[in-house]
Amino acid sequence: MVDFKMGSNNDLIIQVKTDKLTAQQLRTLKTLLSSTLEMMSSNKENTFFAQSKESLKLWAQLVKTANFPSDTPKIKYANQAIEFSIDELLEEFRSKKFIQLDQ
């Protein structure tokens, strides 16, 4: 579904099969990639934090619009997947004793 190749001039070529994606999912995926790349290459604190937040929000939007079986009235799978991922990420930060700064 995804293929990565190095092109000339240190370009990364990403080829994605989009036949199973909606137009909205594709736009969100492109925006997520752009936001993440901007965050990774920024040397400005405000851009780094803003794009980090934006990337996580876009990721959550992709989870919510995923082609996973529809939510049942009792089980909201997308919400559970997001909550689970955030909980696991926080647990990983805590267990590895990452520095946490309150702001």
OpenMM code with the backbone's topology and positions (N, CA, C; nanometers):
from openmm import Vec3, app, unit

residues = "MET VAL ASP PHE LYS MET GLY SER ASN ASN ASP LEU ILE ILE GLN VAL LYS THR ASP LYS LEU THR ALA GLN GLN LEU ARG THR LEU LYS THR LEU LEU SER SER THR LEU GLU MET MET SER SER ASN LYS GLU ASN THR PHE PHE ALA GLN SER LYS GLU SER LEU LYS LEU TRP ALA GLN LEU VAL LYS THR ALA ASN PHE PRO SER ASP THR PRO LYS ILE LYS TYR ALA ASN GLN ALA ILE GLU PHE SER ILE ASP GLU LEU LEU GLU GLU PHE ARG SER LYS LYS PHE ILE GLN LEU ASP GLN".split()
positions = [
    Vec3(0.0812, -0.1194, 0.0000),
    Vec3(0.0000, 0.0000, 0.0000),
    Vec3(0.0859, 0.1263, 0.0000),
    Vec3(0.2074, 0.1182, 0.0579),
    Vec3(0.2983, 0.2326, 0.0590),
    Vec3(0.4361, 0.1843, 0.0160),
    Vec3(0.5009, 0.2650, -0.0670),
    Vec3(0.6356, 0.2328, -0.1129),
    Vec3(0.7217, 0.3571, -0.0975),
    Vec3(0.8399, 0.3400, -0.0401),
    Vec3(0.9327, 0.4500, -0.0195),
    Vec3(1.0572, 0.4259, -0.1036),
    Vec3(1.1012, 0.5280, -0.1736),
    Vec3(1.2231, 0.5191, -0.2543),
    Vec3(1.3016, 0.6483, -0.2400),
    Vec3(1.4325, 0.6345, -0.2432),
    Vec3(1.5176, 0.7525, -0.2449),
    Vec3(1.5393, 0.7925, -0.3899),
    Vec3(1.5112, 0.9185, -0.4181),
    Vec3(1.5315, 0.9712, -0.5521),
    Vec3(1.6628, 1.0465, -0.5591),
    Vec3(1.6811, 1.1163, -0.6672),
    Vec3(1.8011, 1.1989, -0.6817),
    Vec3(1.7905, 1.3199, -0.5890),
    Vec3(1.9021, 1.3804, -0.5585),
    Vec3(1.9061, 1.4998, -0.4732),
    Vec3(1.8470, 1.4769, -0.3344),
    Vec3(1.8629, 1.3577, -0.2793),
    Vec3(1.8130, 1.3248, -0.1456),
    Vec3(1.6624, 1.3423, -0.1309),
    Vec3(1.5888, 1.3206, -0.2376),
    Vec3(1.4430, 1.3261, -0.2331),
    Vec3(1.3892, 1.1909, -0.1888),
    Vec3(1.2885, 1.1941, -0.1037),
    Vec3(1.2173, 1.0726, -0.0658),
    Vec3(1.0898, 1.0674, -0.1480),
    Vec3(1.0735, 0.9612, -0.2225),
    Vec3(0.9545, 0.9434, -0.3045),
    Vec3(0.8634, 0.8465, -0.2323),
    Vec3(0.7419, 0.8925, -0.2036),
    Vec3(0.6433, 0.8114, -0.1336),
    Vec3(0.5296, 0.7840, -0.2306),
    Vec3(0.5067, 0.6568, -0.2543),
    Vec3(0.3988, 0.6167, -0.3438),
    Vec3(0.2926, 0.5454, -0.2603),
    Vec3(0.1700, 0.5968, -0.2662),
    Vec3(0.0608, 0.5444, -0.1855),
    Vec3(-0.0523, 0.5009, -0.2776),
    Vec3(-0.0990, 0.3790, -0.2580),
    Vec3(-0.2187, 0.3340, -0.3300),
    Vec3(-0.3386, 0.3988, -0.2627),
    Vec3(-0.4125, 0.4751, -0.3376),
    Vec3(-0.5209, 0.5546, -0.2799),
    Vec3(-0.6598, 0.5015, -0.3130),
    Vec3(-0.6673, 0.3856, -0.3765),
    Vec3(-0.7984, 0.3359, -0.4190),
    Vec3(-0.8927, 0.3068, -0.3027),
    Vec3(-0.8404, 0.2873, -0.1820),
    Vec3(-0.9258, 0.2592, -0.0664),
    Vec3(-0.9423, 0.3809, 0.0247),
    Vec3(-0.8923, 0.4955, -0.0211),
    Vec3(-0.9025, 0.6177, 0.0584),
    Vec3(-1.0057, 0.7111, -0.0020),
    Vec3(-1.0767, 0.7815, 0.0859),
    Vec3(-1.1685, 0.8843, 0.0384),
    Vec3(-1.0880, 1.0101, 0.0054),
    Vec3(-1.1513, 1.1019, -0.0618),
    Vec3(-1.0841, 1.2289, -0.0933),
    Vec3(-1.0444, 1.3008, 0.0356),
    Vec3(-1.1318, 1.2966, 0.1365),
    Vec3(-1.1011, 1.3607, 0.2652),
    Vec3(-0.9816, 1.2932, 0.3322),
    Vec3(-0.9781, 1.1603, 0.3328),
    Vec3(-0.8656, 1.0888, 0.3935),
    Vec3(-0.7359, 1.1246, 0.3222),
    Vec3(-0.7388, 1.1326, 0.1922),
    Vec3(-0.6186, 1.1655, 0.1156),
    Vec3(-0.5714, 1.3071, 0.1462),
    Vec3(-0.6633, 1.4024, 0.1513),
    Vec3(-0.6255, 1.5404, 0.1858),
    Vec3(-0.5656, 1.5459, 0.3264),
    Vec3(-0.6283, 1.4755, 0.4205),
    Vec3(-0.5780, 1.4760, 0.5584),
    Vec3(-0.4406, 1.4111, 0.5664),
    Vec3(-0.4203, 1.3032, 0.4920),
    Vec3(-0.2900, 1.2364, 0.4901),
    Vec3(-0.1817, 1.3290, 0.4349),
    Vec3(-0.2125, 1.4001, 0.3280),
    Vec3(-0.1162, 1.4950, 0.2706),
    Vec3(-0.0839, 1.6065, 0.3694),
    Vec3(-0.1871, 1.6568, 0.4366),
    Vec3(-0.1673, 1.7632, 0.5341),
    Vec3(-0.0856, 1.7133, 0.6528),
    Vec3(-0.1135, 1.5900, 0.6971),
    Vec3(-0.0366, 1.5308, 0.8066),
    Vec3(0.1111, 1.5204, 0.7690),
    Vec3(0.1392, 1.4735, 0.6518),
    Vec3(0.2780, 1.4608, 0.6079),
    Vec3(0.3456, 1.5978, 0.6026),
    Vec3(0.2762, 1.6961, 0.5476),
    Vec3(0.3333, 1.8316, 0.5396),
    Vec3(0.3579, 1.8897, 0.6782),
    Vec3(0.2613, 1.8736, 0.7672),
    Vec3(0.2738, 1.9254, 0.9031),
    Vec3(0.3890, 1.8582, 0.9771),
    Vec3(0.3994, 1.7280, 0.9621),
    Vec3(0.5056, 1.6534, 1.0293),
    Vec3(0.6429, 1.6945, 0.9763),
    Vec3(0.6543, 1.7105, 0.8461),
    Vec3(0.7820, 1.7526, 0.7884),
    Vec3(0.8192, 1.8932, 0.8329),
    Vec3(0.7203, 1.9818, 0.8412),
    Vec3(0.7469, 2.1175, 0.8887),
    Vec3(0.7951, 2.1141, 1.0335),
    Vec3(0.7306, 2.0307, 1.1174),
    Vec3(0.7720, 2.0173, 1.2572),
    Vec3(0.9145, 1.9635, 1.2669),
    Vec3(0.9447, 1.8616, 1.1877),
    Vec3(1.0760, 1.7969, 1.1960),
    Vec3(1.1896, 1.8871, 1.1496),
    Vec3(1.1614, 1.9795, 1.0597),
    Vec3(1.2676, 2.0636, 1.0049),
    Vec3(1.2712, 2.2029, 1.0667),
    Vec3(1.1804, 2.2317, 1.1589),
    Vec3(1.1734, 2.3655, 1.2168),
    Vec3(1.2842, 2.3879, 1.3189),
    Vec3(1.3321, 2.5103, 1.3224),
    Vec3(1.4262, 2.5480, 1.4281),
    Vec3(1.3649, 2.6567, 1.5167),
    Vec3(1.2328, 2.6773, 1.5006),
    Vec3(1.1599, 2.7753, 1.5810),
    Vec3(1.0696, 2.7020, 1.6789),
    Vec3(1.0780, 2.7417, 1.8045),
    Vec3(1.0025, 2.6731, 1.9095),
    Vec3(0.8524, 2.6755, 1.8838),
    Vec3(0.7978, 2.7924, 1.8473),
    Vec3(0.6529, 2.8005, 1.8286),
    Vec3(0.6067, 2.7124, 1.7126),
    Vec3(0.6828, 2.7052, 1.6060),
    Vec3(0.6480, 2.6193, 1.4931),
    Vec3(0.6585, 2.4726, 1.5328),
    Vec3(0.7630, 2.4381, 1.6050),
    Vec3(0.7825, 2.3005, 1.6498),
    Vec3(0.6631, 2.2525, 1.7321),
    Vec3(0.6208, 2.3331, 1.8307),
    Vec3(0.5093, 2.2935, 1.9159),
    Vec3(0.3768, 2.2957, 1.8395),
    Vec3(0.3534, 2.3991, 1.7605),
    Vec3(0.2276, 2.4096, 1.6862),
    Vec3(0.2119, 2.2949, 1.5867),
    Vec3(0.3177, 2.2614, 1.5158),
    Vec3(0.3093, 2.1544, 1.4174),
    Vec3(0.3056, 2.0168, 1.4834),
    Vec3(0.3664, 2.0036, 1.5998),
    Vec3(0.3547, 1.8780, 1.6752),
    Vec3(0.2097, 1.8548, 1.7124),
    Vec3(0.1452, 1.9578, 1.7652),
    Vec3(0.0039, 1.9477, 1.8022),
    Vec3(-0.0817, 1.9208, 1.6788),
    Vec3(-0.0563, 1.9924, 1.5720),
    Vec3(-0.1351, 1.9758, 1.4501),
    Vec3(-0.1204, 1.8348, 1.3942),
    Vec3(0.0008, 1.7808, 1.3977),
    Vec3(0.0231, 1.6452, 1.3475),
    Vec3(-0.0566, 1.5424, 1.4267),
    Vec3(-0.0596, 1.5574, 1.5582),
    Vec3(-0.1375, 1.4643, 1.6405),
    Vec3(-0.2876, 1.4781, 1.6147),
    Vec3(-0.3339, 1.6007, 1.5954),
    Vec3(-0.4759, 1.6220, 1.5644),
    Vec3(-0.5119, 1.5590, 1.4305),
    Vec3(-0.4248, 1.5746, 1.3316),
    Vec3(-0.4502, 1.5162, 1.1994),
    Vec3(-0.4483, 1.3638, 1.2057),
    Vec3(-0.3556, 1.3089, 1.2837),
    Vec3(-0.3512, 1.1637, 1.3013),
    Vec3(-0.4838, 1.1147, 1.3604),
    Vec3(-0.5337, 1.1852, 1.4631),
    Vec3(-0.6605, 1.1467, 1.5252),
    Vec3(-0.7747, 1.1550, 1.4236),
    Vec3(-0.7715, 1.2553, 1.3375),
    Vec3(-0.8751, 1.2674, 1.2353),
    Vec3(-0.8700, 1.1480, 1.1407),
    Vec3(-0.7504, 1.1031, 1.1057),
    Vec3(-0.7389, 0.9858, 1.0193),
    Vec3(-0.7922, 0.8607, 1.0878),
    Vec3(-0.7667, 0.8469, 1.2161),
    Vec3(-0.8207, 0.7323, 1.2903),
    Vec3(-0.9733, 0.7375, 1.2877),
    Vec3(-1.0287, 0.8558, 1.3094),
    Vec3(-1.1753, 0.8697, 1.3128),
    Vec3(-1.2395, 0.8419, 1.1770),
    Vec3(-1.1662, 0.8659, 1.0689),
    Vec3(-1.2240, 0.8448, 0.9352),
    Vec3(-1.1731, 0.7170, 0.8693),
    Vec3(-1.1060, 0.6324, 0.9457),
    Vec3(-1.0518, 0.5078, 0.8907),
    Vec3(-1.1639, 0.4186, 0.8399),
    Vec3(-1.1302, 0.3281, 0.7532),
    Vec3(-1.2272, 0.2362, 0.6942),
    Vec3(-1.2544, 0.1156, 0.7837),
    Vec3(-1.2253, 0.1286, 0.9109),
    Vec3(-1.2535, 0.0225, 1.0071),
    Vec3(-1.4047, 0.0063, 1.0158),
    Vec3(-1.4537, -0.1129, 1.0475),
    Vec3(-1.6002, -0.1314, 1.0544),
    Vec3(-1.6688, -0.0221, 1.1355),
    Vec3(-1.7843, 0.0156, 1.0905),
    Vec3(-1.8597, 0.1253, 1.1531),
    Vec3(-1.8782, 0.1034, 1.3027),
    Vec3(-1.8819, 0.2160, 1.3718),
    Vec3(-1.9077, 0.2111, 1.5157),
    Vec3(-2.0476, 0.1570, 1.5411),
    Vec3(-2.0578, 0.0812, 1.6465),
    Vec3(-2.1898, 0.0379, 1.6917),
    Vec3(-2.2380, 0.1429, 1.7912),
    Vec3(-2.3650, 0.1440, 1.8216),
    Vec3(-2.4131, 0.2428, 1.9191),
    Vec3(-2.3424, 0.2326, 2.0544),
    Vec3(-2.2976, 0.1111, 2.0895),
    Vec3(-2.2348, 0.0928, 2.2209),
    Vec3(-2.0828, 0.1058, 2.2177),
    Vec3(-2.0214, 0.0832, 2.1031),
    Vec3(-1.8749, 0.0828, 2.0962),
    Vec3(-1.8278, 0.1833, 1.9917),
    Vec3(-1.7542, 0.2814, 2.0361),
    Vec3(-1.6958, 0.3805, 1.9462),
    Vec3(-1.5483, 0.3431, 1.9263),
    Vec3(-1.5231, 0.2586, 1.8270),
    Vec3(-1.3888, 0.2043, 1.8058),
    Vec3(-1.2838, 0.3124, 1.7812),
    Vec3(-1.3159, 0.4106, 1.7007),
    Vec3(-1.2178, 0.5148, 1.6697),
    Vec3(-1.1769, 0.5889, 1.7967),
    Vec3(-1.2748, 0.6272, 1.8780),
    Vec3(-1.2427, 0.6957, 2.0038),
    Vec3(-1.1589, 0.6063, 2.0945),
    Vec3(-1.1959, 0.4784, 2.1015),
    Vec3(-1.1193, 0.3859, 2.1854),
    Vec3(-0.9763, 0.3709, 2.1340),
    Vec3(-0.9591, 0.3648, 2.0037),
    Vec3(-0.8248, 0.3507, 1.9472),
    Vec3(-0.7392, 0.4730, 1.9781),
    Vec3(-0.7985, 0.5901, 1.9690),
    Vec3(-0.7247, 0.7139, 1.9996),
    Vec3(-0.6889, 0.7177, 2.1473),
    Vec3(-0.7861, 0.6905, 2.2345),
    Vec3(-0.7596, 0.6904, 2.3783),
    Vec3(-0.6533, 0.5874, 2.4151),
    Vec3(-0.6638, 0.4685, 2.3584),
    Vec3(-0.5655, 0.3632, 2.3844),
    Vec3(-0.4258, 0.4091, 2.3426),
    Vec3(-0.4151, 0.4675, 2.2247),
    Vec3(-0.2850, 0.5123, 2.1740),
    Vec3(-0.2247, 0.6209, 2.2619),
    Vec3(-0.3072, 0.7153, 2.3035),
    Vec3(-0.2580, 0.8229, 2.3903),
    Vec3(-0.2149, 0.7669, 2.5250),
    Vec3(-0.2953, 0.6779, 2.5819),
    Vec3(-0.2586, 0.6161, 2.7100),
    Vec3(-0.1266, 0.5407, 2.6997),
    Vec3(-0.1109, 0.4633, 2.5932),
    Vec3(0.0126, 0.3868, 2.5745),
    Vec3(0.1326, 0.4784, 2.5552),
    Vec3(0.1147, 0.5858, 2.4804),
    Vec3(0.2229, 0.6816, 2.4582),
    Vec3(0.2644, 0.7472, 2.5894),
    Vec3(0.1659, 0.7885, 2.6680),
    Vec3(0.1963, 0.8481, 2.7983),
    Vec3(0.2674, 0.7495, 2.8895),
    Vec3(0.2219, 0.6251, 2.8885),
    Vec3(0.2861, 0.5222, 2.9707),
    Vec3(0.4310, 0.5011, 2.9270),
    Vec3(0.4536, 0.5029, 2.7970),
    Vec3(0.5900, 0.4871, 2.7471),
    Vec3(0.6781, 0.6029, 2.7912),
    Vec3(0.6258, 0.7237, 2.7845),
    Vec3(0.7026, 0.8397, 2.8318),
    Vec3(0.7379, 0.8248, 2.9780),
    Vec3(0.6415, 0.7837, 3.0575),
    Vec3(0.6643, 0.7700, 3.2022),
    Vec3(0.7627, 0.6582, 3.2342),
    Vec3(0.7499, 0.5461, 3.1683),
    Vec3(0.8353, 0.4321, 3.1995),
    Vec3(0.9793, 0.4542, 3.1574),
    Vec3(1.0014, 0.5321, 3.0559),
    Vec3(1.1377, 0.5581, 3.0106),
    Vec3(1.1949, 0.6844, 3.0728),
    Vec3(1.1178, 0.7405, 3.1648),
    Vec3(1.1609, 0.8573, 3.2403),
    Vec3(1.1986, 0.9742, 3.1493),
    Vec3(1.1139, 1.0001, 3.0511),
    Vec3(1.1316, 1.1171, 2.9673),
    Vec3(1.1139, 1.2416, 3.0533),
    Vec3(1.1840, 1.3459, 3.0193),
    Vec3(1.1696, 1.4715, 3.0917),
    Vec3(1.0356, 1.5329, 3.0542),
    Vec3(0.9554, 1.5652, 3.1542),
    Vec3(0.8273, 1.6299, 3.1294),
    Vec3(0.8325, 1.7718, 3.1842),
    Vec3(0.8061, 1.8657, 3.0979),
    Vec3(0.8071, 2.0059, 3.1380),
    Vec3(0.6645, 2.0565, 3.1436),
    Vec3(0.6284, 2.1164, 3.2548),
    Vec3(0.4951, 2.1785, 3.2652),
    Vec3(0.5048, 2.3179, 3.2076),
    Vec3(0.4086, 2.3498, 3.1232),
    Vec3(0.4119, 2.4832, 3.0621),
    Vec3(0.2833, 2.5548, 3.0829),
] * unit.nanometer
topology = app.Topology()
chain = topology.addChain("A")
for resn in residues:
    res = topology.addResidue(resn, chain)
    for name in ("N", "CA", "C"):
        topology.addAtom(name, app.Element.getBySymbol(name[0]), res)
